[in-house]
Amino acid sequence: PKVLIFDDSTSAVDSATESTIREGLASLKDVTKIIIAQRVTSVMNADQIIIMEDGTIADSGTHEELLGQKGGYYQLYTGALELD
């Protein structure tokens, strides 16, 4: 396929399984992958991360860019923000 969409595919798996899933996705070349996730580790290697809040785009960038902004993504990554 040219496009794969994963809707929260890692939410119910342990860290080892999540790592295996990420490695498998990384091995797929020439495929656009859209990953909807609550875990930062599921998306931190993505080319582009989009943060949604209340149905709108709150922020976007790479993992490093979003950490540098010290906003909501940074808070999620450092454990300072709890999800509902």
N, CA, C and O atoms as a MOPAC input file, in Angstrom:
PM7 MOZYME 1SCF
protein

 N      0.82800 1    -1.20700 1     0.00000 1
 C      0.00000 1     0.00000 1     0.00000 1
 C      0.86100 1     1.25700 1     0.00000 1
 O      2.00200 1     1.24200 1     0.46400 1
 N      0.31600 1     2.31400 1    -0.51200 1
 C      1.02300 1     3.59800 1    -0.52400 1
 C      0.81100 1     4.36100 1     0.78000 1
 O      1.66200 1     5.15800 1     1.17700 1
 N     -0.33400 1     4.12100 1     1.45800 1
 C     -0.65800 1     4.81300 1     2.71100 1
 C     -1.18100 1     3.79200 1     3.72000 1
 O     -2.04800 1     2.97600 1     3.40800 1
 N     -0.63700 1     3.85500 1     4.92900 1
 C     -1.12800 1     3.03400 1     6.04100 1
 C     -1.56400 1     3.96600 1     7.16000 1
 O     -0.87200 1     4.93400 1     7.47200 1
 N     -2.70800 1     3.67600 1     7.76200 1
 C     -3.20900 1     4.47900 1     8.88500 1
 C     -3.32900 1     3.57000 1    10.10100 1
 O     -4.00400 1     2.54100 1    10.06000 1
 N     -2.66500 1     3.96400 1    11.18100 1
 C     -2.70600 1     3.21200 1    12.43300 1
 C     -3.38000 1     4.09000 1    13.47800 1
 O     -2.86500 1     5.14900 1    13.83700 1
 N     -4.52900 1     3.64600 1    13.96000 1
 C     -5.29700 1     4.42000 1    14.93200 1
 C     -5.06700 1     3.84500 1    16.32700 1
 O     -5.70700 1     2.87100 1    16.72500 1
 N     -4.14800 1     4.46300 1    17.05900 1
 C     -3.83800 1     4.09000 1    18.44200 1
 C     -3.46700 1     2.61300 1    18.55000 1
 O     -3.91300 1     1.92100 1    19.46500 1
 N     -2.65600 1     2.13900 1    17.62000 1
 C     -2.32000 1     0.71800 1    17.52400 1
 C     -1.39500 1     0.22800 1    18.62900 1
 O     -1.24300 1    -0.98200 1    18.79300 1
 N     -0.77600 1     1.11600 1    19.38800 1
 C      0.15300 1     0.68600 1    20.42900 1
 C     -0.36100 1     0.92500 1    21.84000 1
 O      0.36800 1     0.69700 1    22.80500 1
 N     -1.58900 1     1.37600 1    21.97800 1
 C     -2.09100 1     1.75100 1    23.30200 1
 C     -2.24700 1     0.56700 1    24.25600 1
 O     -2.15500 1     0.74400 1    25.47100 1
 N     -2.47600 1    -0.61900 1    23.73700 1
 C     -2.74600 1    -1.76500 1    24.60900 1
 C     -1.62500 1    -2.80400 1    24.59000 1
 O     -1.84500 1    -3.96100 1    24.94800 1
 N     -0.42200 1    -2.39500 1    24.17500 1
 C      0.69300 1    -3.34100 1    24.13200 1
 C      1.79100 1    -2.89600 1    25.09300 1
 O      1.86200 1    -1.73100 1    25.48300 1
 N      2.64600 1    -3.85300 1    25.46600 1
 C      3.76100 1    -3.52200 1    26.35000 1
 C      4.86900 1    -2.83000 1    25.56100 1
 O      4.80700 1    -2.75700 1    24.33400 1
 N      5.86700 1    -2.33200 1    26.25300 1
 C      6.94200 1    -1.56000 1    25.62100 1
 C      7.73100 1    -2.36900 1    24.59600 1
 O      8.11200 1    -1.84200 1    23.55100 1
 N      7.97600 1    -3.63400 1    24.88500 1
 C      8.72900 1    -4.47900 1    23.94900 1
 C      7.95900 1    -4.67200 1    22.64900 1
 O      8.53800 1    -4.59600 1    21.56500 1
 N      6.66800 1    -4.92000 1    22.75100 1
 C      5.83900 1    -5.08900 1    21.55800 1
 C      5.74800 1    -3.78800 1    20.78600 1
 O      5.79500 1    -3.78700 1    19.55600 1
 N      5.61600 1    -2.67200 1    21.50600 1
 C      5.58700 1    -1.36900 1    20.83700 1
 C      6.87200 1    -1.15900 1    20.05100 1
 O      6.82900 1    -0.68000 1    18.91700 1
 N      8.00100 1    -1.50500 1    20.62600 1
 C      9.28700 1    -1.36400 1    19.94700 1
 C      9.32800 1    -2.21200 1    18.67500 1
 O      9.81900 1    -1.76000 1    17.64000 1
 N      8.81800 1    -3.42600 1    18.75100 1
 C      8.76800 1    -4.30100 1    17.58000 1
 C      7.88700 1    -3.70100 1    16.48800 1
 O      8.23300 1    -3.75400 1    15.30800 1
 N      6.76300 1    -3.13700 1    16.87600 1
 C      5.86400 1    -2.48600 1    15.91700 1
 C      6.57000 1    -1.30700 1    15.25800 1
 O      6.51000 1    -1.15100 1    14.03800 1
 N      7.24100 1    -0.47300 1    16.05700 1
 C      7.95500 1     0.68900 1    15.50000 1
 C      9.03700 1     0.25500 1    14.52200 1
 O      9.19900 1     0.86800 1    13.46700 1
 N      9.77900 1    -0.79800 1    14.86200 1
 C     10.82500 1    -1.30000 1    13.96500 1
 C     10.22200 1    -1.80100 1    12.65200 1
 O     10.77100 1    -1.55900 1    11.57700 1
 N      9.09900 1    -2.49400 1    12.74800 1
 C      8.43100 1    -2.97600 1    11.54000 1
 C      7.96300 1    -1.83800 1    10.65300 1
 O      8.10300 1    -1.89600 1     9.43100 1
 N      7.41000 1    -0.80700 1    11.26500 1
 C      6.95700 1     0.35700 1    10.49000 1
 C      8.13600 1     1.07300 1     9.84400 1
 O      8.04600 1     1.52500 1     8.70200 1
 N      9.23400 1     1.17300 1    10.57100 1
 C     10.42000 1     1.85900 1    10.03400 1
 C     10.98500 1     1.12300 1     8.81900 1
 O     11.58400 1     1.73900 1     7.93800 1
 N     10.79500 1    -0.18100 1     8.77600 1
 C     11.33600 1    -0.95700 1     7.65200 1
 C     10.51400 1    -0.80100 1     6.37700 1
 O     10.97800 1    -1.17000 1     5.29800 1
 N      9.31700 1    -0.26600 1     6.48300 1
 C      8.47300 1    -0.06000 1     5.30800 1
 C      8.90000 1     1.20500 1     4.58600 1
 O      8.67600 1     2.31100 1     5.07600 1
 N      9.50200 1     1.04700 1     3.44200 1
 C      9.98000 1     2.19900 1     2.66000 1
 C      8.95500 1     2.57900 1     1.60300 1
 O      8.16500 1     1.74200 1     1.16400 1
 N      8.97000 1     3.83700 1     1.19900 1
 C      8.07100 1     4.34900 1     0.16400 1
 C      6.59800 1     4.15600 1     0.52000 1
 O      5.75600 1     3.94700 1    -0.35400 1
 N      6.30600 1     4.23000 1     1.81200 1
 C      4.93000 1     4.12200 1     2.30000 1
 C      4.68700 1     5.29100 1     3.24300 1
 O      5.48300 1     5.53400 1     4.15000 1
 N      3.60100 1     6.01100 1     3.03800 1
 C      3.21100 1     7.06200 1     3.96600 1
 C      2.48000 1     6.40900 1     5.12600 1
 O      1.51900 1     5.66500 1     4.92900 1
 N      2.94600 1     6.69400 1     6.34200 1
 C      2.33900 1     6.11500 1     7.53900 1
 C      1.74800 1     7.24000 1     8.37900 1
 O      2.44800 1     8.17600 1     8.76600 1
 N      0.47000 1     7.13700 1     8.65100 1
 C     -0.21200 1     8.07900 1     9.54000 1
 C     -0.46700 1     7.31700 1    10.83100 1
 O     -1.17300 1     6.30800 1    10.84200 1
 N      0.11800 1     7.81100 1    11.92200 1
 C      0.03100 1     7.10900 1    13.19500 1
 C     -0.67300 1     8.00600 1    14.20600 1
 O     -0.18000 1     9.08000 1    14.55300 1
 N     -1.81400 1     7.55600 1    14.66400 1
 C     -2.56300 1     8.26700 1    15.70000 1
 C     -2.19800 1     7.57900 1    17.00300 1
 O     -2.42100 1     6.37800 1    17.15700 1
 N     -1.63500 1     8.33600 1    17.94900 1
 C     -1.13000 1     7.70500 1    19.16600 1
 C     -1.22900 1     8.62300 1    20.36200 1
 O     -1.26300 1     9.84700 1    20.23500 1
 N     -1.27600 1     8.00100 1    21.52600 1
 C     -1.21400 1     8.74200 1    22.77800 1
 C      0.18200 1     8.66200 1    23.37800 1
 O      0.56300 1     9.51600 1    24.17900 1
 N      0.93600 1     7.65800 1    23.00300 1
 C      2.29800 1     7.48300 1    23.50400 1
 C      3.28500 1     8.26900 1    22.64900 1
 O      3.32000 1     8.12000 1    21.42800 1
 N      4.07000 1     9.09000 1    23.28900 1
 C      5.08800 1     9.85700 1    22.57300 1
 C      6.07000 1     8.91200 1    21.89400 1
 O      6.51100 1     9.17900 1    20.77500 1
 N      6.42000 1     7.80900 1    22.55500 1
 C      7.38900 1     6.88100 1    21.97400 1
 C      6.90100 1     6.28100 1    20.66100 1
 O      7.71000 1     5.83600 1    19.84600 1
 N      5.59900 1     6.26300 1    20.45000 1
 C      5.05600 1     5.71600 1    19.20300 1
 C      5.29800 1     6.62900 1    18.00900 1
 O      5.27600 1     6.16900 1    16.86800 1
 N      5.52500 1     7.90000 1    18.25100 1
 C      5.64900 1     8.86000 1    17.14500 1
 C      6.95900 1     9.63600 1    17.14100 1
 O      7.19600 1    10.41600 1    16.21800 1
 N      7.80400 1     9.45200 1    18.12400 1
 C      8.97300 1    10.32400 1    18.26400 1
 C      9.95700 1    10.25700 1    17.09600 1
 O     10.76900 1    11.16900 1    16.94100 1
 N      9.91300 1     9.22200 1    16.27900 1
 C     10.79900 1     9.13500 1    15.11900 1
 C     10.11800 1     9.54100 1    13.81300 1
 O     10.67800 1     9.36400 1    12.73200 1
 N      8.92100 1    10.07900 1    13.92100 1
 C      8.17300 1    10.48900 1    12.72900 1
 C      8.80800 1    11.72500 1    12.07900 1
 O      9.44400 1    12.53600 1    12.75200 1
 N      8.62600 1    11.85000 1    10.77700 1
 C      9.11200 1    13.02800 1    10.05500 1
 C      8.37900 1    14.28600 1    10.50300 1
 O      8.95200 1    15.37500 1    10.53100 1
 N      7.11400 1    14.12600 1    10.85100 1
 C      6.27000 1    15.25800 1    11.25200 1
 C      5.29600 1    14.76500 1    12.31800 1
 O      4.61500 1    13.75700 1    12.12900 1
 N      5.23600 1    15.47800 1    13.43100 1
 C      4.30600 1    15.16100 1    14.51300 1
 C      3.32000 1    16.31200 1    14.60500 1
 O      3.71700 1    17.47700 1    14.64100 1
 N      2.04400 1    15.98800 1    14.64300 1
 C      1.00300 1    17.00800 1    14.75600 1
 C      0.26900 1    16.78500 1    16.07000 1
 O     -0.24500 1    15.69500 1    16.32200 1
 N      0.22100 1    17.80200 1    16.89500 1
 C     -0.46000 1    17.74400 1    18.18200 1
 C     -1.84700 1    18.35000 1    18.00900 1
 O     -1.99600 1    19.49500 1    17.58200 1
 N     -2.86200 1    17.54800 1    18.35300 1
 C     -4.24400 1    18.01400 1    18.25600 1
 C     -4.78600 1    18.28700 1    19.65400 1
 O     -4.58400 1    17.49300 1    20.57300 1
 N     -5.46600 1    19.40100 1    19.80500 1
 C     -6.15300 1    19.73400 1    21.05500 1
 C     -7.53000 1    20.28900 1    20.70300 1
 O     -7.64800 1    21.24800 1    19.94000 1
 N     -8.54700 1    19.68600 1    21.25800 1
 C     -9.92900 1    20.11400 1    21.02500 1
 C    -10.26200 1    20.21500 1    19.53800 1
 O    -10.95700 1    21.13700 1    19.11100 1
 N     -9.75900 1    19.25800 1    18.75000 1
 C    -10.09200 1    19.18800 1    17.33700 1
 C     -9.32900 1    20.12800 1    16.42900 1
 O     -9.62900 1    20.21200 1    15.23900 1
 N     -8.34500 1    20.83900 1    16.96600 1
 C     -7.54400 1    21.73600 1    16.12800 1
 C     -6.06000 1    21.40700 1    16.30400 1
 O     -5.65900 1    20.79800 1    17.29600 1
 N     -5.26800 1    21.81600 1    15.33800 1
 C     -3.82500 1    21.60400 1    15.41100 1
 C     -3.24100 1    22.61700 1    16.39500 1
 O     -3.30700 1    23.82700 1    16.18000 1
 N     -2.66900 1    22.09400 1    17.47300 1
 C     -2.06800 1    22.95600 1    18.49300 1
 C     -0.60100 1    23.20800 1    18.20500 1
 O     -0.07400 1    24.27000 1    18.53700 1
 N      0.06500 1    22.23800 1    17.58700 1
 C      1.48500 1    22.37800 1    17.30900 1
 C      1.91600 1    21.30000 1    16.33200 1
 O      1.22500 1    20.29400 1    16.17300 1
 N      3.04400 1    21.49900 1    15.68000 1
 C      3.59300 1    20.48300 1    14.79700 1
 C      5.08900 1    20.68500 1    14.65900 1
 O      5.60800 1    21.78300 1    14.86300 1
 N      5.76100 1    19.62500 1    14.31400 1
 C      7.20000 1    19.67000 1    14.12900 1
 C      7.79500 1    18.28900 1    14.33000 1
 O      7.07000 1    17.30300 1    14.46100 1
 N      9.12600 1    18.22400 1    14.35500 1
 C      9.79600 1    16.96700 1    14.66400 1
 C      9.84700 1    16.80300 1    16.17600 1
 O      9.50800 1    17.72400 1    16.92000 1
 N     10.26500 1    15.64800 1    16.61900 1
 C     10.40000 1    15.38500 1    18.04500 1
 C     11.30500 1    16.43800 1    18.69200 1
 O     10.96000 1    17.01400 1    19.72400 1
 N     12.44800 1    16.68000 1    18.08600 1
 C     13.41100 1    17.64100 1    18.63700 1
 C     12.84600 1    19.06300 1    18.66000 1
 O     13.01900 1    19.79200 1    19.63700 1
 N     12.17500 1    19.44600 1    17.58400 1
 C     11.58600 1    20.78800 1    17.53100 1
 C     10.53400 1    20.97500 1    18.61500 1
 O     10.49700 1    22.00500 1    19.28900 1
 N      9.68300 1    19.97300 1    18.77400 1
 C      8.60900 1    20.07700 1    19.76400 1
 C      9.16000 1    20.05500 1    21.19500 1
 O      8.63300 1    20.74500 1    22.06800 1
 N     10.20900 1    19.27400 1    21.43900 1
 C     10.83500 1    19.30300 1    22.76200 1
 C     11.43300 1    20.67600 1    23.04900 1
 O     11.34800 1    21.17700 1    24.17000 1
 N     12.03300 1    21.27400 1    22.03900 1
 C     12.65300 1    22.59200 1    22.19900 1
 C     11.65300 1    23.69000 1    22.51500 1
 O     12.01100 1    24.69800 1    23.12400 1
 N     10.40500 1    23.50500 1    22.10900 1
 C      9.37500 1    24.51600 1    22.36900 1
 C      8.84200 1    24.43700 1    23.79300 1
 O      8.20000 1    25.37200 1    24.27000 1
 N      9.10500 1    23.32400 1    24.47100 1
 C      8.70000 1    23.11800 1    25.87400 1
 C      7.20400 1    23.34700 1    26.11600 1
 O      6.80400 1    23.87200 1    27.15500 1
 N      6.39100 1    22.94500 1    25.14000 1
 C      4.93300 1    23.06100 1    25.27400 1
 C      4.32300 1    21.74700 1    25.72800 1
 O      4.92400 1    21.00800 1    26.50800 1
 N      3.12700 1    21.46100 1    25.23600 1
 C      2.38800 1    20.27900 1    25.62700 1
 C      3.10400 1    18.97600 1    25.29300 1
 O      3.06000 1    18.03000 1    26.07800 1
 N      3.76000 1    18.91500 1    24.14100 1
 C      4.49600 1    17.70300 1    23.75500 1
 C      5.63000 1    17.44900 1    24.74100 1
 O      5.83800 1    16.31800 1    25.18300 1
 N      6.34800 1    18.48700 1    25.07600 1
 C      7.43700 1    18.38800 1    26.05700 1
 C      6.90100 1    17.88700 1    27.39800 1
 O      7.51800 1    17.04400 1    28.04900 1
 N      5.75800 1    18.41300 1    27.79700 1
 C      5.16100 1    18.00100 1    29.06700 1
 C      4.74600 1    16.53200 1    29.02500 1
 O      4.92800 1    15.80700 1    30.00300 1
 N      4.19100 1    16.09400 1    27.90300 1
 C      3.85300 1    14.67900 1    27.75900 1
 C      5.11200 1    13.82300 1    27.81900 1
 O      5.13800 1    12.79600 1    28.49700 1
 N      6.14900 1    14.24500 1    27.11200 1
 C      7.39300 1    13.48700 1    27.03700 1
 C      8.07300 1    13.37400 1    28.39700 1
 O      8.61000 1    12.32000 1    28.73900 1
 N      8.05200 1    14.43300 1    29.15700 1
 C      8.72000 1    14.42300 1    30.45700 1
 C      7.81900 1    13.89500 1    31.56800 1
 O      8.25300 1    13.76500 1    32.71300 1
 N      6.56600 1    13.59300 1    31.23400 1
 C      5.64200 1    13.04800 1    32.22400 1
 C      4.97400 1    14.10000 1    33.08100 1
 O      4.34600 1    13.77100 1    34.08800 1
 N      5.09800 1    15.36000 1    32.70000 1
 C      4.53800 1    16.43600 1    33.49800 1
 C      3.04600 1    16.64400 1    33.23900 1
 O      2.37700 1    17.34100 1    34.00100 1
 N      2.52300 1    16.04400 1    32.16900 1
 C      1.12500 1    16.23600 1    31.80800 1
 C      0.43500 1    14.88500 1    31.75900 1
 O      0.90600 1    13.97000 1    31.08400 1
 N     -0.64600 1    14.75800 1    32.44800 1
 C     -1.41900 1    13.51800 1    32.45300 1
 C     -2.52100 1    13.59700 1    31.40400 1
 O     -3.16100 1    14.63800 1    31.24900 1
 N     -2.74400 1    12.50300 1    30.68600 1
 C     -3.85000 1    12.44000 1    29.71800 1
 C     -5.13400 1    12.11200 1    30.45300 1
 O     -5.11500 1    11.42500 1    31.47400 1
 N     -6.25600 1    12.60600 1    29.93200 1
 C     -7.56500 1    12.31000 1    30.52800 1
 C     -7.93800 1    10.87600 1    30.27700 1
 O     -9.00500 1    10.43200 1    30.69900 1

